[in-house]
Amino acid sequence: MATDVRNVEEKLDENLLAALPEGGKVVSVTPSGMSDYCNTFRIEVSMPDGSSQVFFEKEASGKEGLELMESAWTSENTTYEFIPEHVPRPVKKGSYKFRPDRHFFLAEFIEMIEDDIPRPESYMTAIAALHSRSMGKSPNGKFGFPVNTRFGNLEQDNSWTGTWEEYWTRQMKDFLQREDAAHDGEHHAELERLRPLFFEKVLPRFLRPLESDGRSVTPCLIHADLWPGNVKYQTDGETVCVYDACAMWGHNEVDLGVFRNPRYPLGKPYLKEYWKHVPISEPEEDVDSRNTLYMLRNQILLSTLYPHDHKLREIVVSNMKLLVDKVEAEEAAKSGPQTSTYQSRL
């Protein structure tokens, strides 16, 4: 157990000190980074040999705080298992001894370069390594995750599922229901028109071929929140640090959706770099539409987190319409007014 030698009234909790190095002395605790949903700290520990070790702590209260820490612990541990050179080493999760309703997650602190988005080569090498090394290693061969994870503070239902189409359809239904609730059921005629078409036509059209005609999706570990705020250079300016995962076992292309989002300065160079390392799923001709489809997840969740920014909802509607129009144009070209051959079976 470490000891807290700071000259402050409120010392670190005993259970947190027990997770720090034996014989160490806590010499500083400072706020680290920004979060809307938990407190974050940088903890510096002086060791008996004169060296220092630095740790990162998240803490949050109540049932939601407990679930946030469980999400962080399980996501970061699983990601660290496959790309330890890119992920801060998780140390401990637990609850405070003297405030048992307050919960923490502790990890190694990695110094990073804050205002520099990594180049495609550095960014995508880490992501491709995560996907390639974990491919086919889902603990039960299914899609999902042992715990429900969090995008911000939004819970992601990770119940184990046997097919990718079923898993992704369930998630999209859940996310869109919560997006609607976040907007207090505000009427949006175009979104209400598009929503059933999205499930009846778009998802079967672009997901079902992945698991048809002898094809299959092999689950790999995906990070699921790879915006530039979660991928930064370490101090060498070459190796990236990847953190704050809301992990799940899924189709690797899900992680590429964020790179299409115009909200972030990423785009095609990053996708091209990724495809150098990992082959495009078949049918390859659908990859661009799948990329838009997976981008929608990020946009729906952002619209849910920030409902007062109405532009976010309009972006969701625009991209949903893009996909619906594409499928309906295909239908018209093939069979005129006949019913789509890709009717939902879920």
Rosetta blueprint (number, residue, H / E / L):
1 M L
2 A L
3 T E
4 D E
5 V L
6 R L
7 N L
8 V L
9 E L
10 E L
11 K L
12 L L
13 D L
14 E H
15 N H
16 L H
17 L H
18 A H
19 A H
20 L L
21 P L
22 E L
23 G L
24 G L
25 K E
26 V E
27 V E
28 S E
29 V E
30 T E
31 P E
32 S L
33 G L
34 M L
35 S L
36 D L
37 Y L
38 C L
39 N E
40 T E
41 F E
42 R E
43 I E
44 E E
45 V E
46 S E
47 M L
48 P L
49 D L
50 G L
51 S L
52 S E
53 Q E
54 V E
55 F E
56 F E
57 E E
58 K E
59 E E
60 A E
61 S E
62 G H
63 K H
64 E H
65 G H
66 L H
67 E H
68 L H
69 M H
70 E H
71 S H
72 A H
73 W H
74 T H
75 S H
76 E H
77 N H
78 T H
79 T H
80 Y H
81 E H
82 F H
83 I L
84 P L
85 E L
86 H L
87 V L
88 P L
89 R L
90 P E
91 V E
92 K E
93 K E
94 G E
95 S E
96 Y L
97 K L
98 F L
99 R L
100 P L
101 D L
102 R E
103 H E
104 F E
105 F E
106 L E
107 A E
108 E E
109 F L
110 I L
111 E L
112 M E
113 I E
114 E L
115 D L
116 D L
117 I L
118 P L
119 R L
120 P H
121 E H
122 S H
123 Y H
124 M H
125 T H
126 A H
127 I H
128 A H
129 A H
130 L H
131 H H
132 S H
133 R H
134 S H
135 M L
136 G L
137 K L
138 S L
139 P L
140 N L
141 G L
142 K L
143 F E
144 G E
145 F L
146 P L
147 V L
148 N L
149 T E
150 R E
151 F E
152 G L
153 N L
154 L E
155 E E
156 Q E
157 D L
158 N L
159 S L
160 W L
161 T E
162 G L
163 T L
164 W H
165 E H
166 E H
167 Y H
168 W H
169 T H
170 R H
171 Q H
172 M H
173 K H
174 D H
175 F H
176 L H
177 Q H
178 R H
179 E H
180 D H
181 A H
182 A H
183 H L
184 D L
185 G L
186 E L
187 H L
188 H L
189 A H
190 E H
191 L H
192 E H
193 R H
194 L H
195 R H
196 P H
197 L H
198 F H
199 F H
200 E H
201 K H
202 V H
203 L H
204 P H
205 R H
206 F H
207 L H
208 R H
209 P H
210 L H
211 E H
212 S L
213 D L
214 G L
215 R L
216 S L
217 V L
218 T L
219 P L
220 C E
221 L E
222 I E
223 H L
224 A L
225 D L
226 L L
227 W L
228 P H
229 G H
230 N H
231 V E
232 K E
233 Y E
234 Q E
235 T L
236 D L
237 G L
238 E L
239 T L
240 V E
241 C E
242 V E
243 Y L
244 D L
245 A L
246 C L
247 A L
248 M E
249 W E
250 G E
251 H L
252 N H
253 E H
254 V H
255 D H
256 L H
257 G H
258 V H
259 F H
260 R L
261 N L
262 P L
263 R L
264 Y L
265 P L
266 L L
267 G L
268 K H
269 P H
270 Y H
271 L H
272 K H
273 E H
274 Y H
275 W H
276 K L
277 H L
278 V L
279 P L
280 I L
281 S L
282 E L
283 P L
284 E H
285 E H
286 D H
287 V H
288 D H
289 S H
290 R H
291 N H
292 T H
293 L H
294 Y H
295 M H
296 L H
297 R H
298 N H
299 Q H
300 I H
301 L H
302 L H
303 S H
304 T H
305 L H
306 Y L
307 P L
308 H L
309 D L
310 H H
311 K H
312 L H
313 R H
314 E H
315 I H
316 V H
317 V H
318 S H
319 N H
320 M H
321 K H
322 L H
323 L H
324 V H
325 D H
326 K H
327 V H
328 E H
329 A H
330 E H
331 E H
332 A H
333 A H
334 K H
335 S H
336 G L
337 P L
338 Q L
339 T L
340 S L
341 T L
342 Y L
343 Q L
344 S L
345 R L
346 L L
